[in-house]
């Protein structure tokens, strides 16, 4: 059974997710192709960092697909 505390925690989590969605949208709108290239060149240095980047990229793509940003 859901308590008031649980309901508040769920509401807070929903607000955090909405805030993060806005933040991601703003970041994506402001990136240039050169900035993305530079980020990859400077931060993707081995297989582990490539896997981490692909995980993040997959989450962004999923977010865009689900929420039609």
KOLGU-759022 format. One record per atom (N, C-alpha, C): residue number from 1; x, z, y; residue in one letter. Coordinates in steps of 0.1 Angstrom, whole numbers, plus 5000, padded with zeros to 4 digits. Atoms other than C-alpha are relative to their C-alpha. Example, Ala and Ser with C-alpha at 12.3 -4.5 7.8 and 13.67 -1.06 7.14 Angstrom:
<atoms>
ATOM/1/5009/5000/4988/A
ATOM/1/5123/5078/4955/A
ATOM/1/5009/5000/5012/A
ATOM/2/4991/5000/4989/S
ATOM/2/5137/5071/4989/S
ATOM/2/4992/5008/5011/S
</atoms>
This chain:
<atoms>
ATOM/1/5008/5000/4988/X
ATOM/1/5000/5000/5000/X
ATOM/1/5009/5000/5013/X
ATOM/2/4992/5001/4988/X
ATOM/2/5013/4991/5034/X
ATOM/2/4997/5011/5010/X
ATOM/3/5001/4989/4990/X
ATOM/3/5020/5019/5059/X
ATOM/3/5002/4994/5014/X
ATOM/4/4998/5004/4986/X
ATOM/4/5021/5018/5096/X
ATOM/4/5015/4997/5003/X
ATOM/5/4986/5003/4999/X
ATOM/5/5059/5020/5094/X
ATOM/5/5005/4987/4995/X
ATOM/6/4997/5013/5006/X
ATOM/6/5061/4991/5071/X
ATOM/6/4995/4988/5008/X
ATOM/7/5006/5011/4991/X
ATOM/7/5038/4970/5093/X
ATOM/7/5009/4998/5012/X
ATOM/8/4991/5001/4988/X
ATOM/8/5060/4978/5123/X
ATOM/8/5013/4993/4997/X
ATOM/9/4988/5007/5004/X
ATOM/9/5091/4968/5104/X
ATOM/9/4998/4985/4998/X
ATOM/10/5003/5014/5002/X
ATOM/10/5075/4935/5094/X
ATOM/10/4999/4993/5013/X
ATOM/11/5002/5005/4986/X
ATOM/11/5064/4929/5130/X
ATOM/11/5013/4998/5007/X
ATOM/12/4987/5001/4993/X
ATOM/12/5099/4936/5143/X
ATOM/12/5009/4989/4994/X
ATOM/13/4992/5010/5007/X
ATOM/13/5115/4913/5117/X
ATOM/13/4995/4986/5004/X
ATOM/14/5006/5013/4995/X
ATOM/14/5091/4885/5127/X
ATOM/14/5005/4997/5014/X
ATOM/15/4996/5003/4987/X
ATOM/15/5100/4889/5163/X
ATOM/15/5015/4997/5001/X
ATOM/16/4986/5004/5001/X
ATOM/16/5137/4888/5154/X
ATOM/16/5002/4986/4996/X
ATOM/17/4999/5014/5005/X
ATOM/17/5132/4856/5135/X
ATOM/17/4996/4990/5011/X
ATOM/18/5004/5009/4989/X
ATOM/18/5113/4840/5164/X
ATOM/18/5011/4999/5011/X
ATOM/19/4990/5000/4990/X
ATOM/19/5140/4850/5188/X
ATOM/19/5012/4992/4995/X
ATOM/20/4989/5008/5006/X
ATOM/20/5167/4835/5165/X
ATOM/20/4996/4985/5000/X
ATOM/21/5004/5014/4999/X
ATOM/21/5147/4803/5163/X
ATOM/21/5001/4994/5013/X
ATOM/22/4998/5004/4987/X
ATOM/22/5147/4800/5200/X
ATOM/22/5014/4998/5003/X
ATOM/23/4985/5001/4997/X
ATOM/23/5184/4807/5202/X
ATOM/23/5006/4988/4993/X
ATOM/24/4994/5011/5007/X
ATOM/24/5192/4781/5175/X
ATOM/24/4995/4987/5007/X
ATOM/25/5005/5012/4993/X
ATOM/25/5170/4755/5193/X
ATOM/25/5008/4997/5013/X
ATOM/26/4992/5002/4987/X
ATOM/26/5189/4761/5226/X
ATOM/26/5014/4995/4997/X
ATOM/27/4986/5004/5004/X
ATOM/27/5223/4758/5209/X
ATOM/27/5000/4986/4996/X
ATOM/28/5001/5014/5005/X
ATOM/28/5213/4726/5192/X
ATOM/28/4998/4990/5011/X
ATOM/29/5003/5009/4989/X
ATOM/29/5199/4711/5223/X
ATOM/29/5013/4997/5009/X
ATOM/30/4989/5001/4991/X
ATOM/30/5232/4717/5242/X
ATOM/30/5013/4995/4994/X
ATOM/31/4987/5004/5006/X
ATOM/31/5258/4706/5217/X
ATOM/31/5001/4985/5002/X
ATOM/32/4997/5015/5000/X
ATOM/32/5275/4672/5221/X
ATOM/32/5007/4997/4987/X
ATOM/33/4993/5005/5012/X
ATOM/33/5289/4651/5193/X
ATOM/33/5015/5004/5000/X
ATOM/34/4986/4996/4999/X
ATOM/34/5324/4659/5206/X
ATOM/34/5002/5015/4997/X
ATOM/35/4999/4986/5002/X
ATOM/35/5318/4696/5205/X
ATOM/35/4998/5003/4985/X
ATOM/36/5001/4998/5014/X
ATOM/36/5306/4694/5169/X
ATOM/36/5013/4995/4992/X
ATOM/37/4988/5005/5006/X
ATOM/37/5336/4673/5159/X
ATOM/37/5012/5010/5002/X
ATOM/38/4990/4990/4997/X
ATOM/38/5359/4698/5176/X
ATOM/38/4999/5013/4992/X
ATOM/39/5002/4988/5008/X
ATOM/39/5343/4727/5159/X
ATOM/39/5004/4998/4985/X
ATOM/40/4996/5003/5014/X
ATOM/40/5347/4711/5125/X
ATOM/40/5015/4998/4998/X
ATOM/41/4986/5001/5000/X
ATOM/41/5383/4701/5132/X
ATOM/41/5007/5013/5001/X
ATOM/42/4993/4987/4998/X
ATOM/42/5392/4736/5143/X
ATOM/42/4996/5011/4990/X
ATOM/43/5005/4988/5009/X
ATOM/43/5372/4757/5118/X
ATOM/43/4999/4997/4986/X
ATOM/44/5001/5004/5014/X
ATOM/44/5369/4737/5086/X
ATOM/44/5014/4997/4995/X
ATOM/45/4986/5002/5004/X
ATOM/45/5404/4742/5071/X
ATOM/45/5002/5001/4985/X
ATOM/46/4999/4999/5014/X
ATOM/46/5398/4748/5034/X
ATOM/46/4987/4999/4993/X
ATOM/47/5013/5002/5007/X
ATOM/47/5372/4746/5007/X
ATOM/47/4991/5012/5003/X
ATOM/48/5009/4989/4997/X
ATOM/48/5359/4781/5014/X
ATOM/48/4993/4999/5014/X
ATOM/49/5007/5002/4987/X
ATOM/49/5353/4774/5051/X
ATOM/49/4991/4988/5000/X
ATOM/50/5009/5012/5001/X
ATOM/50/5338/4740/5042/X
ATOM/50/4986/5005/4993/X
ATOM/51/5012/4995/5006/X
ATOM/51/5313/4758/5019/X
ATOM/51/4992/5008/5009/X
ATOM/52/5007/4992/4990/X
ATOM/52/5304/4783/5046/X
ATOM/52/4993/4992/5010/X
ATOM/53/5006/5009/4990/X
ATOM/53/5298/4755/5071/X
ATOM/53/4988/4993/4994/X
ATOM/54/5011/5007/5006/X
ATOM/54/5276/4736/5046/X
ATOM/54/4988/5009/4998/X
ATOM/55/5011/4991/5001/X
ATOM/55/5256/4767/5040/X
ATOM/55/4992/5002/5013/X
ATOM/56/5006/4998/4987/X
ATOM/56/5250/4772/5077/X
ATOM/56/4992/4987/5004/X
ATOM/57/5006/5012/4996/X
ATOM/57/5243/4735/5082/X
ATOM/57/4987/4998/4992/X
ATOM/58/5012/5001/5008/X
ATOM/58/5218/4735/5053/X
ATOM/58/4988/5009/5005/X
ATOM/59/5010/4992/4994/X
ATOM/59/5200/4764/5069/X
ATOM/59/4994/4995/5012/X
ATOM/60/5005/5007/4988/X
ATOM/60/5197/4746/5102/X
ATOM/60/4991/4989/4997/X
ATOM/61/5008/5011/5004/X
ATOM/61/5184/4715/5085/X
ATOM/61/4987/5005/4995/X
ATOM/62/5012/4994/5005/X
ATOM/62/5159/4736/5066/X
ATOM/62/4991/5005/5011/X
ATOM/63/5008/4995/4989/X
ATOM/63/5148/4753/5098/X
ATOM/63/4993/4989/5008/X
ATOM/64/5006/5011/4992/X
ATOM/64/5143/4720/5116/X
ATOM/64/4989/4994/4992/X
ATOM/65/5010/5006/5009/X
ATOM/65/5124/4706/5086/X
ATOM/65/4987/5008/5000/X
ATOM/66/5012/4991/5001/X
ATOM/66/5101/4736/5083/X
ATOM/66/4992/5002/5013/X
ATOM/67/5006/4996/4988/X
ATOM/67/5095/4743/5119/X
ATOM/67/4999/4988/5010/X
ATOM/68/5001/5012/4992/X
ATOM/68/5097/4707/5133/X
ATOM/68/5005/5003/5015/X
ATOM/69/4994/4997/4987/X
ATOM/69/5120/4717/5162/X
ATOM/69/5001/4987/5008/X
</atoms>
